[in-house]
Amino acid sequence: MSEDTGSQLFGSQPSSSKPSGSQPPGFQLVAAQLFAAAQPRTPQSPNTQQPVVQQAAIQRSANQQLSNQRSTNQPTEYIGRFAPSPSGDLHFGSLIAALGSYLQARAQGGKWLVRIEDIDPPREVPGAASRILVALEHYGLHWDGPVIYQSQRHEAYRATLNWLEQQGLSYYCTCTRSRIHQLGGFYDGYCRDRHLPASEAAIRLRQTQPVYVFYDKLLGELHAHPALAQEDFIIRRRDGLFAYNLAVVVDDAFQGVTEIVRGADLIEPTVRQIALYQQLQHPVPGYIHLPLALNNQGNKLSKQNHAPPLPNGDPRPILIDALKFLRQPLPEYWQDLDLYLLLRYAVEHWTLASIPLKGAITPQKTQRHSQSKHGEL
């Protein structure tokens, strides 16, 4: 794929709004740079055993993928990002992802971008997008360049879908969720060669480059189940909305993102996104999956679980809780530091080696403080 083709697929920014040095690399065929993934879900189907010959082929492919990743030169400029969906206000769990990605970018002397993933209107909460940006600024997490909104990127998504169709890398599918659930949770390619019409059908990627193993800078070498790696996943939904995996890859390519730092709940989508990068012939970014903040019931703090919004009082105590969660070094007298100096200290002392590999219960005082300020952001 040429650079011109890549620009057509992923979009181009007007020169007046493009931050210096943030343009994406060329979209030529290259070896993947940094891979990441971790444990995908285990299929429920009892027939998951792979023939010995197929297992050997998968292992060879996995070994080659790791070899390619380790031999590829690292990017010269670091570009990270935080990409929340406006389905609710920022909470302590999303602050962990925002802070981790921010500190990793700043510690590398790189750029930190913000993108609003308003790709799913039925799930959006009115006003949440603007409140998210206000909260980030309140906590001192200032971004570089303009904020990108996925709702303004439909043309790029359509161009990518058209290119995949022209290359024979996608097809229409009418299979229901209930059918796939009966198969054990993974799609079996039933519609791949049925040549169905577009009406009332989803679009799936024809999987030609399954990804079996990845390297996560925090979690290390991790393997995907073959059923996940080989699955033809949805890239446009039946209702006409663009799928998350398509939009994320197109936008990260467009923004030139070199490393993605996000929560470990997005490990399974990473498997699919790397495969899509490779089929679009674009360099794959590096990945770091951070541990999840949990509530008292052991469930992930999330908007769906009604996690309370971040308070809009003094941000420093909550930032200290977030740094403690990530097991980062703390200044001895942090109460004497203003927000700028606290974040500067955090950047200068940021270390991946200290981050725990598993999630933890959110500090009680953080939950109580957030609940007492509910609705103020």
C-alpha positions as CSV (number, residue, x, y, z in Angstrom):
1,M,0.0,0.0,0.0
2,S,1.5,3.4,-1.0
3,E,1.6,6.4,1.2
4,D,-1.1,8.1,-1.0
5,T,-3.3,5.1,-0.5
6,G,-2.8,5.2,3.2
7,S,-3.7,8.9,3.3
8,Q,-6.9,8.0,1.5
9,L,-7.8,5.3,3.9
10,F,-6.9,6.9,7.2
11,G,-7.6,10.5,6.3
12,S,-5.4,13.6,6.2
13,Q,-5.3,16.5,8.6
14,P,-5.3,20.1,7.4
15,S,-1.8,21.6,7.9
16,S,-3.1,24.3,10.2
17,S,-4.3,21.7,12.8
18,K,-1.6,19.1,12.6
19,P,0.7,19.1,15.5
20,S,4.4,19.3,14.6
21,G,5.9,15.9,13.9
22,S,2.7,13.9,14.5
23,Q,2.1,12.8,10.9
24,P,1.7,9.0,10.5
25,P,4.5,7.0,9.0
26,G,4.1,5.7,5.4
27,F,1.7,3.0,4.8
28,Q,4.0,0.6,3.0
29,L,4.2,-3.1,3.8
30,V,6.6,-3.4,6.8
31,A,7.3,-5.9,9.6
32,A,5.3,-5.2,12.8
33,Q,7.1,-3.2,15.4
34,L,5.8,-4.0,18.9
35,F,3.1,-6.5,19.6
36,A,0.9,-7.1,22.7
37,A,-1.9,-9.2,23.9
38,A,-2.8,-11.4,26.8
39,Q,-5.2,-14.1,27.8
40,P,-8.2,-14.1,25.6
41,R,-11.4,-15.8,26.8
42,T,-11.4,-19.6,26.5
43,P,-14.0,-20.9,24.0
44,Q,-16.9,-22.8,25.5
45,S,-17.0,-25.3,22.6
46,P,-15.6,-28.7,23.7
47,N,-14.1,-29.3,20.2
48,T,-11.1,-26.9,20.6
49,Q,-8.3,-29.4,20.0
50,Q,-6.1,-28.6,17.0
51,P,-4.6,-31.3,14.8
52,V,-0.9,-31.9,15.5
53,V,0.1,-30.5,12.0
54,Q,-2.0,-27.4,12.6
55,Q,-0.5,-26.9,16.0
56,A,3.0,-27.1,14.5
57,A,2.0,-24.5,11.9
58,I,0.6,-22.2,14.5
59,Q,3.8,-22.5,16.6
60,R,5.9,-21.7,13.6
61,S,3.8,-18.6,12.8
62,A,4.0,-17.5,16.4
63,N,7.8,-17.9,16.5
64,Q,8.1,-15.9,13.3
65,Q,5.8,-13.1,14.6
66,L,8.0,-12.7,17.7
67,S,11.1,-12.8,15.6
68,N,9.7,-10.0,13.4
69,Q,8.8,-7.9,16.4
70,R,12.2,-8.2,18.0
71,S,14.1,-7.4,14.8
72,T,12.2,-4.3,13.8
73,N,13.7,-0.9,14.5
74,Q,11.9,1.1,17.2
75,P,10.1,4.4,16.2
76,T,12.2,7.5,16.5
77,E,9.3,9.7,17.9
78,Y,7.0,8.5,20.7
79,I,3.3,9.3,20.2
80,G,0.8,8.0,22.8
81,R,-2.9,8.6,23.3
82,F,-5.9,8.3,25.6
83,A,-9.2,7.5,23.9
84,P,-12.2,7.5,26.2
85,S,-15.8,6.9,25.0
86,P,-18.4,9.5,26.1
87,S,-20.6,6.9,27.7
88,G,-20.2,8.6,31.1
89,D,-17.8,10.7,33.2
90,L,-14.2,9.8,34.0
91,H,-13.9,7.7,37.1
92,F,-10.9,6.3,39.1
93,G,-10.5,3.4,36.7
94,S,-10.3,5.6,33.6
95,L,-7.9,7.9,35.5
96,I,-5.5,5.0,35.8
97,A,-5.5,4.5,32.1
98,A,-5.2,8.2,31.4
99,L,-2.5,8.8,33.9
100,G,-0.5,5.7,32.8
101,S,-0.6,6.6,29.2
102,Y,0.3,10.2,30.0
103,L,3.3,9.4,32.2
104,Q,4.6,6.8,29.7
105,A,4.4,9.4,26.9
106,R,6.0,12.2,28.8
107,A,8.7,10.0,30.3
108,Q,9.7,9.2,26.7
109,G,9.7,12.9,25.8
110,G,6.8,12.2,23.4
111,K,3.4,13.5,22.5
112,W,0.2,12.6,24.3
113,L,-3.0,12.8,22.2
114,V,-6.6,12.6,23.2
115,R,-9.4,11.2,21.0
116,I,-13.1,11.0,21.9
117,E,-14.5,7.7,20.7
118,D,-18.1,8.7,20.0
119,I,-18.6,5.9,17.5
120,D,-21.7,4.4,19.2
121,P,-24.4,7.1,19.6
122,P,-26.9,4.8,21.5
123,R,-24.4,4.5,24.4
124,E,-23.4,8.1,24.6
125,V,-24.3,10.3,27.6
126,P,-25.1,13.9,26.6
127,G,-22.4,16.3,27.7
128,A,-20.0,13.5,28.7
129,A,-17.4,14.3,26.1
130,S,-16.9,17.9,27.2
131,R,-16.9,16.8,30.9
132,I,-14.2,14.2,30.1
133,L,-11.9,16.9,28.7
134,V,-12.6,19.3,31.6
135,A,-11.7,16.5,34.0
136,L,-8.4,15.7,32.2
137,E,-7.4,19.4,32.4
138,H,-8.5,19.6,36.1
139,Y,-6.2,16.7,36.9
140,G,-3.3,18.3,35.0
141,L,-3.3,15.9,32.1
142,H,-2.9,18.3,29.2
143,W,-2.7,16.9,25.7
144,D,-0.9,17.9,22.5
145,G,-2.7,19.0,19.3
146,P,-6.4,19.0,18.5
147,V,-8.8,16.5,20.0
148,I,-10.1,14.0,17.4
149,Y,-13.7,12.9,17.4
150,Q,-14.6,9.6,15.8
151,S,-18.0,11.0,14.8
152,Q,-16.1,13.2,12.4
153,R,-14.1,10.4,10.9
154,H,-16.8,8.4,9.0
155,E,-15.3,9.1,5.6
156,A,-12.0,7.5,6.6
157,Y,-13.8,4.4,7.9
158,R,-15.8,4.1,4.8
159,A,-12.7,4.4,2.6
160,T,-11.0,1.6,4.6
161,L,-14.1,-0.6,4.3
162,N,-14.1,0.0,0.5
163,W,-10.4,-0.8,0.2
164,L,-10.8,-4.1,2.2
165,E,-13.8,-5.0,0.0
166,Q,-11.8,-4.3,-3.2
167,Q,-8.9,-6.5,-1.9
168,G,-11.4,-9.4,-1.2
169,L,-10.7,-9.0,2.5
170,S,-14.2,-8.6,3.8
171,Y,-17.7,-10.0,3.3
172,Y,-21.3,-9.7,4.5
173,C,-22.6,-11.8,7.3
174,T,-26.1,-12.3,8.7
175,C,-25.2,-14.7,11.6
176,T,-26.8,-13.8,15.0
177,R,-25.1,-13.5,18.4
178,S,-27.2,-16.5,19.6
179,R,-25.8,-18.7,16.8
180,I,-22.2,-17.7,17.6
181,H,-22.8,-18.2,21.3
182,Q,-24.0,-21.8,20.6
183,L,-20.6,-22.3,18.7
184,G,-18.7,-21.4,21.9
185,G,-18.3,-17.7,21.4
186,F,-16.2,-17.6,18.3
187,Y,-17.5,-17.2,14.7
188,D,-16.9,-20.1,12.4
189,G,-16.8,-18.4,9.0
190,Y,-20.2,-19.7,8.0
191,C,-21.0,-16.7,5.6
192,R,-17.5,-16.4,4.2
193,D,-18.3,-17.8,0.8
194,R,-22.1,-17.3,0.7
195,H,-21.8,-14.0,-1.2
196,L,-24.7,-12.4,0.7
197,P,-26.2,-9.0,-0.2
198,A,-25.5,-5.9,1.9
199,S,-29.0,-5.5,3.2
200,E,-29.4,-6.2,7.0
201,A,-25.9,-7.7,7.1
202,A,-22.8,-7.0,9.1
203,I,-19.3,-6.8,7.4
204,R,-16.6,-9.1,8.6
205,L,-12.9,-9.1,8.0
206,R,-11.7,-12.1,6.1
207,Q,-8.9,-13.2,8.4
208,T,-5.7,-13.9,6.4
209,Q,-3.1,-13.0,8.9
210,P,-4.0,-14.6,12.3
211,V,-1.9,-13.4,15.2
212,Y,-1.1,-16.0,17.7
213,V,1.5,-14.4,20.0
214,F,2.4,-10.8,21.0
215,Y,4.8,-9.0,23.3
216,D,3.4,-6.6,25.9
217,K,6.0,-4.3,27.4
218,L,4.5,-4.9,30.9
219,L,3.0,-8.5,30.6
220,G,5.7,-10.0,28.4
221,E,5.1,-12.7,25.7
222,L,1.5,-13.7,25.5
223,H,-0.5,-16.1,23.3
224,A,-3.9,-15.9,21.8
225,H,-6.2,-19.0,21.5
226,P,-6.2,-20.2,17.8
227,A,-10.0,-19.7,17.7
228,L,-9.6,-16.0,18.5
229,A,-6.6,-15.5,16.2
230,Q,-8.4,-17.1,13.3
231,E,-11.8,-15.5,13.7
232,D,-13.3,-13.3,11.0
233,F,-14.5,-10.4,13.2
234,I,-17.0,-7.7,12.6
235,I,-15.7,-4.4,11.2
236,R,-19.1,-2.8,10.5
237,R,-22.2,-3.7,12.5
238,R,-25.5,-4.8,11.1
239,D,-27.1,-1.5,12.2
240,G,-24.6,0.3,10.0
241,L,-22.4,1.6,12.8
242,F,-18.7,1.2,12.3
243,A,-17.1,-1.4,14.6
244,Y,-14.8,-0.3,17.5
245,N,-11.9,-2.4,16.2
246,L,-12.0,-0.8,12.7
247,A,-12.3,2.8,14.0
248,V,-9.5,2.4,16.6
249,V,-7.0,1.0,14.1
250,V,-7.8,3.6,11.4
251,D,-7.6,6.5,13.9
252,D,-4.4,5.3,15.6
253,A,-2.8,4.9,12.1
254,F,-4.0,8.4,11.2
255,Q,-2.6,9.9,14.3
256,G,0.7,8.1,14.0
257,V,0.4,6.4,17.4
258,T,3.5,4.4,18.3
259,E,2.4,2.9,21.6
260,I,-1.0,2.3,23.2
261,V,-1.3,2.2,27.0
262,R,-4.7,1.1,28.2
263,G,-6.5,-1.2,30.6
264,A,-6.1,-5.0,30.6
265,D,-9.9,-5.4,29.8
266,L,-8.9,-4.5,26.2
267,I,-6.5,-7.3,25.7
268,E,-8.8,-9.4,23.5
269,P,-9.6,-6.6,21.1
270,T,-5.8,-6.1,20.8
271,V,-5.5,-9.5,19.1
272,R,-8.0,-8.4,16.4
273,Q,-6.6,-4.9,16.0
274,I,-3.0,-6.2,15.3
275,A,-4.4,-8.5,12.7
276,L,-6.2,-5.6,11.0
277,Y,-3.1,-3.4,11.1
278,Q,-1.2,-6.2,9.3
279,Q,-3.9,-6.6,6.6
280,L,-3.9,-2.8,6.1
281,Q,-0.1,-3.1,5.7
282,H,0.5,-0.6,8.4
283,P,3.2,-0.7,11.2
284,V,1.8,-2.1,14.5
285,P,2.2,0.1,17.6
286,G,3.5,-1.2,20.9
287,Y,1.1,-2.1,23.7
288,I,1.0,-1.8,27.5
289,H,-2.0,-3.2,29.3
290,L,-2.4,-1.8,32.8
291,P,-4.1,-3.6,35.7
292,L,-7.7,-2.8,36.4
293,A,-9.1,-0.9,39.4
294,L,-11.8,-3.0,41.0
295,N,-14.7,-2.3,43.3
296,N,-15.4,-4.1,46.6
297,Q,-17.2,-6.9,44.8
298,G,-14.1,-7.5,42.7
299,N,-15.6,-6.1,39.5
300,K,-13.9,-3.7,37.2
301,L,-14.7,0.0,37.9
302,S,-16.6,1.1,34.9
303,K,-19.4,3.4,33.7
304,Q,-21.6,0.3,33.2
305,N,-21.1,-0.6,36.9
306,H,-21.9,3.0,37.9
307,A,-18.5,4.0,39.0
308,P,-18.7,7.4,40.6
309,P,-17.2,10.3,38.6
310,L,-13.9,11.9,39.6
311,P,-14.3,14.7,42.1
312,N,-13.6,18.3,41.0
313,G,-11.9,19.3,44.3
314,D,-8.2,19.2,45.0
315,P,-6.9,16.7,42.4
316,R,-3.7,15.8,44.2
317,P,-5.1,13.2,46.7
318,I,-6.8,11.3,43.9
319,L,-3.6,11.5,41.8
320,I,-1.6,10.1,44.7
321,D,-4.1,7.2,45.0
322,A,-3.6,6.6,41.3
323,L,0.2,6.6,41.6
324,K,0.0,4.3,44.6
325,F,-2.3,2.0,42.6
326,L,0.4,1.9,39.9
327,R,3.1,1.5,42.7
328,Q,5.0,4.5,41.5
329,P,7.5,6.3,43.7
330,L,6.0,9.2,45.7
331,P,7.5,12.5,46.9
332,E,7.9,12.5,50.7
333,Y,6.1,15.8,51.1
334,W,3.7,15.7,48.2
335,Q,1.2,18.0,50.1
336,D,3.7,20.8,49.6
337,L,3.8,20.3,45.9
338,D,1.4,22.0,43.5
339,L,-0.2,19.9,40.7
340,Y,2.4,20.8,38.1
341,L,5.3,19.7,40.4
342,L,3.6,16.5,41.5
343,L,3.1,15.4,37.9
344,R,6.6,16.5,37.0
345,Y,7.9,14.3,39.8
346,A,5.7,11.4,38.6
347,V,7.1,11.7,35.0
348,E,10.7,11.9,36.2
349,H,10.3,8.8,38.4
350,W,7.9,6.8,36.1
351,T,8.9,3.1,36.0
352,L,7.0,0.2,34.3
353,A,8.9,-2.3,36.4
354,S,6.9,-1.2,39.5
355,I,3.4,-1.7,38.0
356,P,1.5,-4.7,39.4
357,L,0.4,-7.3,36.9
358,K,-3.1,-7.7,38.4
359,G,-5.9,-5.4,39.4
360,A,-6.6,-4.2,42.9
361,I,-9.5,-2.9,45.0
362,T,-9.8,0.8,44.7
363,P,-8.9,2.7,47.9
364,Q,-12.0,3.2,50.0
365,K,-11.3,6.9,50.6
366,T,-11.1,7.4,46.8
367,Q,-14.5,5.8,46.4
368,R,-16.1,7.7,49.2
369,H,-14.6,11.0,48.0
370,S,-15.8,10.4,44.5
371,Q,-19.3,9.5,45.7
372,S,-19.5,12.6,47.8
373,K,-18.8,14.7,44.7
374,H,-21.1,12.8,42.3
375,G,-22.4,14.8,39.4
376,E,-20.1,17.8,39.9
377,L,-17.9,17.2,36.9
